[in-house]
Amino acid sequence: MIQQPETKIKQIRELKNFTQEYMAQKLGLSTRAYSKIETGETQLTINRLNEISEIFGVPPMEVLGFDEKQVFNNCKQDGYIGINHINMPEKLIQQYEETIQALKEQIAVLKLLMEK
């Protein structure tokens, strides 16, 4: 049995710096109706979980298996508390990786030119 999915949703929302108002608007709910999901007053349905997961940009099973201790432990080990990949959209990560690759290629070309 999955423990407290509503708590996991709240934790992810807070990590992503999303407000309850933002989530409610995206889901077409009132802020109070959304708040009831996070407090467990309203039972979470599979359809609602899918909608919330889509807003977060993560698969539903990752939402249900979310462990905030794991996130903060990883941040501490990497030495950058407060910054995590959850807040980084995939497209931005891809752009950074492409930029890094392009810079590596430019460095290689410059090294070749210096050798001549």
C-alpha positions as CSV (number, residue, x, y, z in Angstrom):
1,M,0.0,0.0,0.0
2,I,1.3,3.5,-0.9
3,Q,1.6,5.7,2.2
4,Q,0.2,9.2,2.1
5,P,0.1,10.1,-1.6
6,E,-1.3,13.5,-0.7
7,T,1.8,14.3,1.4
8,K,4.0,13.3,-1.5
9,I,2.1,15.6,-3.9
10,K,2.4,18.5,-1.4
11,Q,6.2,17.9,-1.1
12,I,6.8,17.8,-4.8
13,R,4.6,20.9,-5.3
14,E,6.7,22.8,-2.8
15,L,10.0,21.6,-4.2
16,K,8.8,22.8,-7.6
17,N,7.8,26.2,-6.0
18,F,4.2,25.7,-7.3
19,T,1.4,27.3,-5.3
20,Q,-1.9,25.6,-4.5
21,E,-3.5,28.3,-6.6
22,Y,-1.4,27.4,-9.6
23,M,-2.2,23.7,-9.2
24,A,-5.9,24.4,-8.8
25,Q,-6.0,26.6,-11.9
26,K,-4.1,23.9,-14.0
27,L,-6.6,21.3,-12.7
28,G,-9.7,23.4,-13.2
29,L,-10.5,23.4,-9.4
30,S,-10.9,25.9,-6.7
31,T,-8.0,26.4,-4.4
32,R,-10.0,24.9,-1.6
33,A,-10.8,21.8,-3.6
34,Y,-7.2,21.4,-4.4
35,S,-6.2,21.9,-0.8
36,K,-8.5,19.1,0.1
37,I,-6.5,16.7,-2.1
38,E,-3.3,17.6,-0.3
39,T,-4.9,17.2,3.2
40,G,-6.5,13.9,2.2
41,E,-10.0,15.2,2.7
42,T,-10.7,14.4,-0.9
43,Q,-9.7,10.9,-2.1
44,L,-7.1,10.9,-4.8
45,T,-8.3,9.2,-7.9
46,I,-6.1,7.6,-10.6
47,N,-7.3,10.2,-13.1
48,R,-6.4,13.1,-10.7
49,L,-3.0,11.6,-10.0
50,N,-2.3,11.4,-13.7
51,E,-3.3,15.1,-14.1
52,I,-1.1,16.1,-11.2
53,S,1.8,14.1,-12.5
54,E,1.5,15.7,-15.9
55,I,1.7,19.2,-14.3
56,F,4.8,18.1,-12.3
57,G,6.3,16.6,-15.4
58,V,7.0,13.2,-13.8
59,P,5.4,9.8,-14.1
60,P,2.6,8.9,-11.6
61,M,4.7,6.1,-10.1
62,E,7.5,8.6,-9.3
63,V,5.0,10.8,-7.5
64,L,3.7,7.8,-5.4
65,G,7.3,6.6,-4.7
66,F,8.7,10.1,-3.9
67,D,10.9,10.2,-0.9
68,E,11.9,13.7,0.2
69,K,14.7,12.3,2.4
70,Q,16.3,10.8,-0.8
71,V,16.2,14.2,-2.5
72,F,17.8,16.1,0.4
73,N,20.4,13.3,1.0
74,N,21.4,13.5,-2.7
75,C,21.7,17.3,-2.5
76,K,23.9,17.1,0.6
77,Q,26.1,14.5,-1.0
78,D,26.6,16.6,-4.1
79,G,27.2,19.7,-2.1
80,Y,24.4,21.9,-3.4
81,I,21.5,22.0,-0.9
82,G,18.5,23.7,-2.2
83,I,19.1,23.0,-5.9
84,N,17.8,19.8,-7.4
85,H,16.9,18.4,-10.8
86,I,13.2,18.3,-10.0
87,N,13.0,22.1,-10.7
88,M,14.9,21.8,-14.0
89,P,12.7,21.2,-17.1
90,E,14.0,18.4,-19.4
91,K,14.4,20.9,-22.3
92,L,16.6,23.1,-20.2
93,I,18.8,20.2,-19.2
94,Q,19.0,19.1,-22.8
95,Q,20.0,22.7,-23.8
96,Y,22.8,22.7,-21.2
97,E,24.1,19.4,-22.4
98,E,24.1,20.6,-26.0
99,T,25.9,23.7,-25.0
100,I,28.5,21.8,-23.1
101,Q,29.1,19.5,-26.1
102,A,29.5,22.4,-28.5
103,L,32.0,24.1,-26.1
104,K,34.0,20.8,-25.9
105,E,34.1,20.7,-29.7
106,Q,35.3,24.3,-29.9
107,I,38.0,23.6,-27.4
108,A,39.2,20.6,-29.4
109,V,39.4,22.8,-32.6
110,L,41.3,25.5,-30.8
111,K,43.8,23.0,-29.4
112,L,44.4,21.7,-32.9
113,L,44.9,25.3,-34.2
114,M,47.4,26.0,-31.4
115,E,49.4,22.9,-32.3
116,K,49.9,24.1,-35.9
